[in-house]
Amino acid sequence: MPILPSVRVVNSSGNDTICYDDSYLNSKGVFLGDDPFKFAVPLVLFDVALMFLVANATHYALKHLGQSRFVAELLAGIILGPSVIGKSLAFHRTFFPRWIHPVLDTLSLLGLVFFMFTVGVKTNLSLLRKPGRRSLAIGAASTFLPLVLSLALYFLLKPSFPNNLRDGPLVYITAGRLSLSSFAVVAAALDELQLLNSELGRIAMSASLVSDVSYWTVSTLVNSGLKVTEAKTAVEAIGTVASIVLILLFLMLVARPLVLWSVKHTPAGEPMVEWHFMVLVLTSLMMSFTTQALGYNVIIGPLILGLTIPGGVPVGQTLTEKLEPVCMGLLLPMYLTLAGYRTNLNELKNLMQWGVLELMVVVCFLSKLIGAVVMSRYLDMSMNDALSLGLMLNIRGVVEVFIFNTLGSGQLATTEHFSVLIISILVITATATPLIKLLYNPKMHYVARKRRTVEHTRHKSTTHFMACVHNEDHVAPLLNILEITHGSPISLTLLHLIELTGHSAAMFHPYKQSINCNAPTASDRIVNAFRYFEKKQSTTEPGAITLHPYVATSPYSTLYNDVCYLALDRKICLILLPFHKSSDGAQHTVNHSFQSLNRDVLAYAPCSVAILVDRSLATATCARTNHLLHRIAIYFLGGPDDREALAFASLMANNRSIALAIVRFLYRRCEDNDEDKERKQDDAAMDRVRQQHSDNGNVYFIEKLVDDGEGMAGVIREMSENFDLLIVGRRKGVDSKLTNGLSEWSEFPELGIVGDMLAVAEFTEKMSILVVQQQNTYKGGGRDSIDHDDEVLNHVANAAETDRPARETGI
């Protein structure tokens, strides 16, 4: 193979030693006669850029087919390698000559080292304390069944295996690795699939963590045992054991205390100090060097260092912000692309050589899938969920590529063996990922069997509310809404929503007070405020409110899963959400992650949802709210959302310190149509509220006749300045002449037409707005499936027909 004139290959029959003139590092430039592709620095830069571009182009082409980045990056390497473009000797000799491979391999290996260090930091070992019965059972079944069956098949067919597979450790290592599930790989795949905090995602994470920690622990101990037995003298054996003990002592007595000291001296919400971060990164490199120098895996050192130090904020957050962009965005894709480049399909010539190894891979895959499915079905999971979980645990990634790379570099696997293993995990992952998307949709699990609305909650029975809080600024407005809501006991579920930073696994659990009372967390302060509210309410009305606090930590893109799951589990009838845009009077703060969450909850919630646009209520403290006379108006246009808003406003009207104006808008030219089901339901809802508050002088009923949306907007503009809080229905999908012309100006679709108009209007700058959406669907039918019987509706409507007010009554 032609190479540079200054480069020569020594011992080309075995491990190649490549020697080249170090003056061939930097090119003087094409205008001085130098070919940049003959020099190391420009060639490395070009190769890195080429691999990056091809990998991203492949991902862009395949992402519409549901493929992950891992598949795209591995396939990009195969495209550049000898299987496709690399068949051209000119391309191979120009862009990927053999003398440049060690440089590229070393550079990409840095990405793997930092990746494993980051994985260790983000791994939450507390999941091992109580992994759950289902996680343990499914993890064990999907691990031991493939391991037992694949090894049994190997011993059964061993006499017919080729010599290099019959006696070597390749089959044992392959069977062991493919029987397990890598926590880092499963976490990355579920994050890409946006299933981290789904029910199956949590089970898969727990099961893979147990098996992964067990694997690395056992493999390290076995490796240490082998080194002790291979030692020629007692000194060497003692040195091997002592080195492991010294590393563990350094981690526990030096590294961990120093990191904890750094965390303690880092201001809340701030990243690590720059030099602290640099020392931590250098320590991970030194740990990698130390374990490699002692004869262990190059990634063991960074991994156990990461597991030793605390994750989360600020360590994990700083690593995510500063290290991951280069590591995950450039170096790790480069490592996978190079692995694909070394895959040579032209080497798959001897069916007996690669066929038996492929048979072992297939047996591991199928038996792992069967083990997960059978155990899942035994635990009463649906077939779709069982198959999806089995596929999740079969996903392969960078850890398997590293193991197979190690086999190849250690001469335990030929190019043929390496190629078939890489192609196998590529096909498995490329098949599993789109199938998971097809089979498993967590949103379909958030459909209640019954009506979960305020309107359909029995009078005087316990009302189940949920308050979602992102930060402490959202506490006071939500407490004000709850404090003026009376009429029945309230079971309040509080959910503190936290963005996942610095951890791999999403977490969802009942709130527990932090151990360090001198440094309360944001969750502590939020829950304490609600506890005080609960205690304050109980002094005047025992049992008025019962608090159930929870904490959910997850990426914002999937936090709605936790909200919807908890709402379904706690039988919530109304979820209270803060609006994504807040104002303190001087400046506006916009958080688009909150907006995306609100939209997802509105779309998939198993109950009714209300979004609070806070402006004026936050000025009242929790202690003073009861002494304020709130002036509240509800603008009623008709439809399920408006009826739900009316029902919620009716609860507020039970508080005699509240003045409630119920303003109903009617189309002027519309004649009464008793056969119109929606109109009859609106009339019945109004009549029920009128009867419930017939003796309440603070409740006013107003009807306004308007010609179009512009007329209604004029009335609202004229009346709204008299109120502190405006309540409206979202009215999604409701077409009405009352709102003609208003939808063209919608800025916040999640608030509906009327809510959006109020949120952006100047005349509402000092008042708050509550937008209510009634439960969308339930298993009994769509949103038009009402539990009330039509005969009951007719009876209520007819009984109160004579009590209706004049159409233009004013307040």
N, C-alpha and C positions, 0 to 999 in steps of 0.2 A: 504494500500500500504506500504510494508516494506521500511523503511528508516534507516538512521544511528542510532546506539544505543544512540548517544548523541543528536539526532535531534527529535523534536516532533512538531506536527501540532496542532495548537489551532484554534477552531472555523472552523472545516472542513466543516460545512454546508454552510458557506457563503464565505466571503473573507478570504483566508487562511493566518494565521500568522505563519511563520516558525521560530522556535527557535532552535539554535544549539550551541554546545560548541565551543568557538572561538579557542580552542587548536587544532581543526581539520582544520587548515588552511594549514600548511606545513607538508609534510610527512617526516619521518626520513629515509625512504628508504626501498626498498623491502628486503634488506638483514638483516634489523633489525625487520622484521616482519610486516611492514606497507603496506597496500594496497593503492597505490597512488590514486585509483579511489574513495577512501573514504575521500579524503582531497580536500579542495576547490581549492587551487592554481594549483596543477598538473591537476585536472580535468578540470578547466577552460582552461588551456593551451591546453590540449588534444582536448577539444570540439571545440575551435577556429580553431585549425589545421585541425580537421576532417571536419568541415563545409567549410573551405577554399578549401580543396582538393576536396570534393564532388561537390561544386559549380563550380570549374574550370573544373573538369572532365565532368560535365554535359554541360557546355558551349562549351567545345571542341567538344563534340558529337553532339550538336545541331546547332553550328554556320554554318555548311555546309547546314543546312536546312533554313538558313536565320533568325534564332532566336536571340533575343537580350540577353544581360547579365541579364537583369531583369527577363526574363522568366526562364533562367537557374538557377539563384539563388533561385527563389521562388520554382521551381520544385525540387531543391536539398533539400530544407527543407521538402517538402512533402515526398520525398523519405526517409529521415531520421526519419520522424514523424510516428505517430500511423497508418497512412494509408498504409504504406509499411513496412519498416524495423522495425519501432517502435512498430509494433504489437507484437514483441517478448518482453515479460516482462523482460527477462534477459538483453537484449540490453538497454531497457528503464531505468531499475533500475541501470545499471552499468554506462552508459555514460551520461544520461540525467535525473537524479533524480530530484524530484521537488525542493529540497532545493538549487539546483544550478541555477535554472531559474532566480531568481532576480539578481544574479550576472551577468549572460549573458545578460539579458535585459538592465541593467544599462550600461554595457560596450558598447553594440551595439547602445544604445540611444545617446551616445556621437557622434557616427558617423553621426546620423541624425541631431544632433544639428550643427555640423561643416558643414555638407552638405548644410543645409538651410542658414547658414551664408555665405558660399561661393556663393550660388545661388544669395543671395541678393547683394553681392558685384559685381558679374558679370552681374547682370541685368542692362541693359541700359534703364533707364526710359525716355530717350529722344525719344524712339520709340513711347511713348504715345502722344507726341506733334502732330505728323502727321502720324497716323497709316495707313492712306490710305483708300480710299472708299471701295475697295474690301475687305480689312481685316476687317473693321468694319461691313460691310454687312454680310459677311460669318460668322464672329464670332457671331454676334447677332442671325442670323438664326439658327446656330448650337447649340446655348445655350438656347434660349427661346422656340423653338419648342419641344425639349425633356422634358424641365421642365414643360411646359403646358400640354403636352399629358400624361406624367407619373403621374402628380398629378391629372389630370382629370380622368384617369383610376383608380387611388387609391380611389377617392371619389365615383366613380361609383360602384366599387366592394368592398368598405369598409365593408359593412354588412357581407360579406362572408369571410373576412379575419380572421385569428386566433386572439385571444384576445391580445397576446403580440405584434402583428403588427398593430392592429386596433387603439390602443390608444397611443402608444409610438411614439417617434420622429424618429425612425429608418428609416421609409420609406421617410420622409421629407429630412433627411440628405443624404440618399443614392441617392435620385432623384436629389437633389441639386448638390452633388459632381460629379455624373456621367453626368450631363448636362454641366458641365464646362470642360475646358481643362487646365491642369497645365502647366505653362510656363517652370518650371524646368524639368518636365517629357518630354515634347515635345522637348525641347532643347537637352536633353541627347539622346533621341531616334534619332533625326535628325542628331546629331553629329555622332552617331554610324552608321547610314545609309549613311553618307557623303552627306547629302542634306541640310546642314545648309544655304548655300548661293545660293541654287537653287531658282527659282522663287516661287515655291509652298512652299519651306521651309521658305522663308521670310514672305509669307502671313500667314502661320501657326503660326510662332513665334509672329507676331504682334497680331493676333486674340487671341492667348492663353494668351499673356501678358495682354491685356485689361481685359479679363475675370478673370484672376488670381488675378490681383491687386484689381479688384472690389470685388472679393470673400473675400479676406483676410481683406479688409477694412470694408466691410459690416459685416462679421462675428465677427470682433473685436468690432465694434460698438454695434452690437446686444448683444454680450456677456457682454459688459460694461453696457448696458441698463438693462439686466436681473439682474446683480449684484446690480445695484442701486435699482431696484424694490424689490429685496430680502433683502435689508438692513433693519435691525430692528430699527436702530436709524438714525437720521440725520447725526450724526458724521460718521457712517459707509458709508453712501451714499456719503458724501463729500469726505471722504478718498478714495473711489473708483475712483471718478472723478479726484481728485487731483493727485493720483498715476500715472494715464495715462498722465496728463499734465506734471508732473515732469519728466517722462521718455522721453517725446518728447523734453522738454527743455534741458535735459542732452544730448540727441543725437544732437540737432541742435546747442547748445551753447558751448558744451564741446567736445564731441566725434568727430564731423565732423571737427571743426577747428584744433584740435590736429592732426588728420590724414592728413589734408591739409598741416599743418606745416611740418609733416614728409615727405610728398611727395616733398615739395619744397626743403628740405635739403637732398634729396636723389639724388646722381649723375645720370645723364641720362644713361639709360641702365642698371643700377645697381639695385639689389633687395633691399628691405627695410632693415634698420639696424636691427640686431638680436633682441635687446631688444624692439624696436618699434613693431616688429612682435609679440613678446611674450605678450606684453601689449595688443595688439589688440585681440589675441586669448583669453586671460584671460577676457577681456571685454565682448567678445561674451558669455563666460560661465556665467559670472555674470549677463548678460542680460537674459539669459535663466533661471537662478535661480530666478531673480527678478520677471519676468512675471509668472513663476510657483508659486512663493510664493504669488502673488497677485490673483491667481486663474485663470490665463489665460493659453493658450497653451504653452507648453514648447519650441516650435520652433518659436513662435511669436517674442520673444525678439531678438534672433540672426538674424532673417529675416529682421526686421525693422532696426537693426543696420547695416546690410549689405547694405540695400537700401539707407541708409543715407550717407555712406562714398563713396568716388569716387572709381570706378573700374579701370580697365585697368592697365597700368604700373605706379608705381611699385607694388601697393597693390594687385590687382588681380593676377599679374604675380607671386608674392611671395607666395600667398596662393596656387596657382596652383602647384608651385614647391615644397613647403614644407608641406602643409597640405593635399592636395588631394591624394598623394600616400597612406597614412595611412587611410584617411577617405574613399576614393572611392575604394581603393584596398583591405581593410580588414574590417573596422568597418561597413560600409554601407551594403556590401554583407552579413555580419553577421546578420544585422537587418532584411534583407529580408529573409534569410534562416530560422531565428527563426520564422518569420511570417508564412512561409510555414510549419515549424514544428508544429505549433499550429493548422494547418488545418487538420481536421479529417473527412475523407470521410465516416467513419463508423457511424458518427452522422446523416447522411442524410437519415433518416428512414421515417420521416413523410412528405409525398409529399405535404400536405397542408401547412406545416410550411415553407419549403424551395422553393416550387414551385411558390407561389405567389411573393416571393421576387425575384426569378429568372425572373419571368414575367416582373417585374418592370425594372430589369437590361436590358433585351432584348428590351423593349420598348424604354428605354433611348438610347441604342446603335443604333437601327435602325432609330429612329426619328432624332438623331443627325447626322447620316450619310445622311439621306434624306434631312435634312435642309441644310447641306453643299453642297450637290450635286445640289439641285434645285437652290440655290442662285448662285452657281458657273456657272451653265449652263445659268442662266439668264444674267450673266456677260460675256458671250461668251467664256467660257472656254470649252475645249474639254471634252468628257465624261471620258476618262482615267484620265485626270488631276483632274476633279471634284471628281471622286471616290477616287483617291489617297489623295486629300486634306481632304476629309471626314474621311478617315482611319487615317490620321495623327492626326487629332483633337480627335480621339477616343482612341489613345494610352494611356495606363494607366501605373502607375509606383509607386515609393516610396511614393509619397504624398497621393495617395489613400490608400495604405497599412497603412500609419500612421493614417489616419482618421478611418479606420476600426479597427485598433488596439485600438484606443481610445474608440471606441464604445464598444469593447469587455471588456476592462479593467474597463469601467464605468458602466458595467452591463446593457448597453442599447441593447446589441446583445448577443444572446446565442452562444455557440460553433457551433451550426448548422447554424445560420445566418452568423457568421464570416466565416465559411468554404465555404459556397456557394458564398459569395461575393469575397473571395480570388480566388476561382476557376474561377469565372466569369471574373474577370479582367485578370487573367492568360490566359484564352482562347481568350479573345478579343485581347490582345496584341500579342499573339502567332499567331493569324490569320491575324491581320492587317500588321505586319512587313513584312512577305514574300510577301503579296499581293501588298504592296507599291513597293517593288523591282520589282515585275512582271509588274505592270501597268505603273510605272513612270520611265522614263529614260531621265534625263535632257539633255543628250548628243544629243538626237534626235532633240532637238529644235534648235541646232546650225548648221543648214543646210540652206545655202542661196538659194534664188530662182534663182539667176543669177550668172554669173561668177564674182568673186571678186578677180581679179589678176591684177598685174601691166601690164602683157602682153596684157590683154583685155581692159585696160583703154584707152579711146579715147585720141588721141594725143592733147596736149595743154589743156586738161580739168583738173579740180581739182583732184589731187591724194590724196586719203585718207590713211594716215599712222597711225599706233599706236605704241608708244614706251612704253614698260613695264620696270619699274625701281623698283628694290628691295631696293637699298640703294644709297647713294650719290656717291659711287665709279663707278656706272654704267652711271652717267650723261654725263661725258666728252666724252667717246667713242661713245655713241649714238648721241650726238650733232655733233661730227665730221662727222659721216656718213650722217646725215641729211644736214649738211652744204655743203657738196660736191655733193648733189643731187639737180639737177636743171632741168629745162625744162618745168615745169608747176606749178601752184600754189599748195601748200601743205596744206591740212587740217590735222593737227597733233593732235591726241588724246593721251594724256599722262595719263598713269595709274600707280599710285604708289601702289605697292603690299606690304601689311603689314600682318605679321602672327598674327592670332587671339590669344591674350594672355590676360587673366584677364577679359574677357567678354564672355557671353553665346551666344549672337546673333551676327552673321556675319553682317558687315555693308558695304554698297556700295553707294557712293554719289558723286556728283560733288564737287570738291575741294573748301573749304572756308578757308580763312586765319584765323589762330588762333587768339583768342582775345588778348592774352598776347604777344604784339609785342617784349617785352624785352627777351622773351624766345621762339624763333621760333622753331617749330617742324621740324623733318626730311622732312615732306611733304612741309612745307614752304620753306625750303632751296632748295629742288629739283625743285619745281615749279618756284621759283624765278630765278633759273639758266635758265630754259626754257623760262621764260618771257623775260629775258635779251637777249636770243638768238632770240626770236621773234622780239623784238624791234630793235636789231642790223640788222637783215635781212631786216626789213621794211625801214630802212634808205637808203639802196642801191637799193632795189626793193620793192616798196610798194605792200602789199598784197601777198608777196611771201609765207608767212606761217601764219597760223591761229592756235592758241593753244586752246585746250579744255582739261583741267586737271580734273582727277577723282582720287578718293582714294577707294581702296578695302581692307577690313580687314576680313580675313577668315582663317581657317586652311589651311596650304599649300597643303594638300591632295585634297582640292576642290577649290583652287584659280583659276584653269583653267576655272571654270564655269563663274566667273566674266570676265575673259579675253575674252572668246568666246561670252558671252552675249553682252558685250560692242562692240566687233568687228562686230557682226551682227547688232546691233542697229545703230551704226555709219556708216555702209556701208564701213567698212575698206577693203582695198585691200591688205595690207601687214602689218603683225605684226612683230615688231623688238624685239627680246628677247636677254638678255645677257646670255652668256655661264655660266655654273655652276662652272667652274674652272677659277680662275683669278690668276695673278702673278704680283708682284710689282718689279720683278727683283731679289729679295733676297729670297722670299719664295712663295710657291703656296698655295692658299686657295681653298678648295673644299667644296661646299654646295650641298649635295645630295637632299635637298628639292627643290632647283632650278632645278636640273636635272629632278626630277620627274615631276615638273610643265611643263618644256619644252617638255617632251615627251607627256604629256597629251594634251597640246596645239597643238602640231604637229598632234596628232591623231584626234582631234575634232574641230579644228578651221574652221570657215566658209569662210576662205580666205587664202591667201598665208602667209607663215611664214618664217622669216629669223632669224638665230641664229648668234650672233656676238661673235667670239672668239677674245677678245681684248688682244693685246700685245703692239704694238708700238703706236697706235693712241692716247692712253691716255696721252702720253708725250706732245702732243700739246694742248695748251689751246684754249678755245673757241675764244679768241680774235686773236690768231695767226694763226689759221687754214687756213684762206683764203690766207695767204702769202706763204703757203707751196705748192710745186708742188708734188702732190701725184702721185705715179706710181702704177697703178692698173692693175691687170690681171684677166681675167675670163677664166677658163678652161671649155670648152664646149665639152661634150661627146654626147649630144643629149637626147631627152626626155622632158617631160613637166617641170620638175624642172629646167633643164638647160636652157630651153627657158625663164622661169620666171627670172632666174638669169641674162640672157642676157638682158632682158627688163629693169631690175633694173640698170644694168651696163650702159645701153644706156642713162638713165636719168643722171647718173653721167657724162657721156661724154659730156653733154651739158655745163658743167663747163669747160671753156677753160684753167683752171689751172691744169686740170687733163690729164695725159697721160694714155690711156687705150689700153691694148693689149688683143685682143680677140683670144684666142688660141683654135682652133678646132681640136680635135683628131678623126682620122678616122682609121678604121681597114684596114691594108695594103692589105689583101687578099680579101677584100669584093668588089665586083663589084657593080656599081651603079644600083639600082633597082627603077625605076620610079614609080613602083606600090606600093612601101612600104609607107604607109600613114605617119608613124612616121618620116621617113627620109625626106619626102616631106615637112612636117611641120617644121622640123629643117632647111631645105634649105630656106624655105620662111621666117622664123624668121631671119636668117642670112642676107638674101637679104634686108629685111626691115631696119635692122640696118645699113647696108652698104649704102642704099639710104639716110637715115636720116642724116648720118654723112659723106656724100661724100665730103664735103668741109672742113672737120675737119682734119687738119694734125696731130693731137695728138691721133688719133684712128688708130690702126694697126690691120690688119687681118692676122692671121697666121694659117696654117693648118699643122698638123703633122701626119704622117703615122706611126703606131706602130703595133706590132705583138700580144701583150698581155698586161696584167696589169703591169708586171715588166718593159716592155719597156716604157709604159706611165709614170710610177713612175720615171724612170730615166730621162725622158724629163722634168718632173715637178721639180725634184730635181735640174736639171741643170739651169732651167730658173727662179725659184722662188726667188733667192737671189737678183734679179733686181727690186723687187716690194715691196711696203709698205702694200698693201691690196690684198688678193686673194679672188675671188668670185667663188663659185662652186654650183652646184645643188646637192640636197640631194640624188636624184635618188633612192628613196625607191621602192623596188619591180621591178626595172629594171634590167634584166639579160643581160649582155653584155660581149663580148669577150675582150673588152677594159679593164675590171676590173677583169678578171680571176686571181684568186690567191690572191687578195687583201682582200677579205672579211674574210679570216681566221684569220686575225690579228685585227679585229675590236674591239676597246676598248670603243668607244662612238657611239652606233648605231644611236643616234639621229642626228649625223652629217653626216650619210651616209658613203659610202666606201671612197670616195675621201676626204671628209671633215675630217673624222677620221684620215686618213693617214697624212694629213697636220697638224692636231692639235697635234699629238704625235711626229712628225718628229723634229729632232734637227735643221735642216736647216731653219725651220720657227719660231724659238724662238723669233725673233725680228720683226715679221710681223703679221698682224691681218688677220683673215679669216672670211668671211661671207658665211654661208651655207643657201641656199634658197630652200624652198619646195613650189611648186605651190598648190593652193587650191585642196584638195582631192576630195570632192564631192559637188554637188549642186543638187537642186530638178529637174533640167533639165536632169540629168544623172550622170554617174561616172566621174572619172578624165579623161577619154578619150573623154568625150562629149565636143567638142570645138565649140564655136559659129561661127567660120569662116566657110564659105562655101567652099567645096572642089574646086569648079570652080575658086574661087578667089585665092586659094592657088596655083593652077596650073598656073594661069595667072601671078602671081607675080614671081613664080619660073622660068617660061620660059622667062619672060621679062629680068631677071637679069642673065640668064645662062652664057652669054658671059663675064660678069664682074667679074667672080670668080677668085681668085688669084691662083698663082702656088702653088702646094701642099707643097713644102718644103721651103716656103718663111720664112726668118728670120727677127728679129726685128732690 
